[in-house]
Every structure is written in C-alpha cells, then in structure tokens.
Amino acid sequence: MAGMDGPQWGITFLGMAITFIVMEFEKSVRRCLKRRGADTDDREADAVFDSDVQNTSHLHMPDSAGKLGTSELKS
C-alpha cells in the first residue's frame, strides 16, 4: 500500500475531467431538447419504475432498530 505517484494522479484527474465533460454535455443537450419541447425527464406514462410512491406506511425498520427507540418510519 503505497501512495499514488504522478502518473496515477494524472490518470485519476483525467478520468474525473472526462466524466465532468460528458455529464455537462448531456445536461446541455437535455436543456436544448427541453427548450424545443421534447420529453427529457426519463419518465414514461406506463412505466412501472417511474410511478411515484405515495403510501410509505408499509416501510418498517429492522428488528435491531428497536434499540434506538423507534419501531417504524414516520412519513
């Protein structure tokens, strides 16, 4: 377990810069498409995964959470 040297730091920062540039490019494309009226929010009308969960009363804490003085989540 040694510290990173110069080339390793360079690779790290290069990866960070590439990720930043790609993400900012995607955001600008989405903004441009949204201005033109395109649907860019990644939601489909009939998609199961996009539905908003309104009722969270079914969520319970694990049994070991009783040590903290709570037994279920409050919304």
C-alpha positions in Angstrom: 0.0 0.0 0.0 2.0 2.9 -1.3 0.8 6.4 -2.1 0.0 7.3 -5.7 2.7 8.8 -7.9 2.4 11.5 -10.5 1.1 9.4 -13.5 -1.5 7.7 -11.3 -2.8 11.1 -10.1 -2.8 12.2 -13.8 -5.0 9.2 -14.8 -7.3 10.0 -11.9 -7.8 13.6 -12.8 -8.1 12.8 -16.5 -10.9 10.3 -15.7 -12.6 13.0 -13.5 -12.3 15.6 -16.3 -13.7 13.2 -18.9 -16.7 12.3 -16.6 -17.3 16.0 -15.9 -17.3 17.0 -19.6 -19.5 14.1 -20.6 -22.1 14.9 -17.9 -22.1 18.6 -18.6 -22.6 17.9 -22.4 -25.5 15.6 -21.6 -27.1 18.3 -19.4 -26.7 20.9 -22.2 -28.3 18.5 -24.7 -31.2 17.8 -22.4 -31.7 21.6 -21.8 -31.7 22.2 -25.6 -34.2 19.4 -26.2 -36.4 20.6 -23.4 -36.5 24.1 -24.8 -37.7 22.5 -28.1 -40.5 20.7 -26.3 -39.0 17.2 -26.1 -39.7 14.9 -23.1 -36.4 14.7 -21.3 -37.4 13.7 -17.7 -36.9 10.0 -18.2 -40.4 9.2 -17.3 -42.9 7.2 -19.4 -46.6 7.2 -18.9 -47.0 3.5 -18.4 -43.6 2.6 -16.9 -43.7 0.7 -13.6 -40.4 2.2 -12.3 -41.5 5.8 -12.8 -44.6 5.7 -10.6 -44.4 7.9 -7.6 -44.8 6.1 -4.3 -47.3 8.0 -2.2 -48.0 5.5 0.6 -44.9 4.7 2.6 -46.8 3.2 5.6 -45.6 -0.2 4.7 -41.9 0.6 5.4 -40.7 -0.8 8.7 -37.3 -0.6 10.5 -35.3 -3.8 11.1 -35.9 -5.5 14.4 -32.5 -4.4 15.6 -33.6 -0.7 15.3 -35.7 -1.1 18.4 -32.6 -0.4 20.4 -32.8 3.1 19.1 -36.3 3.7 20.5 -38.1 3.6 17.1 -40.0 0.7 15.5 -41.2 2.1 12.2 -40.6 5.0 9.9 -42.8 8.1 10.2 -43.7 9.9 7.0 
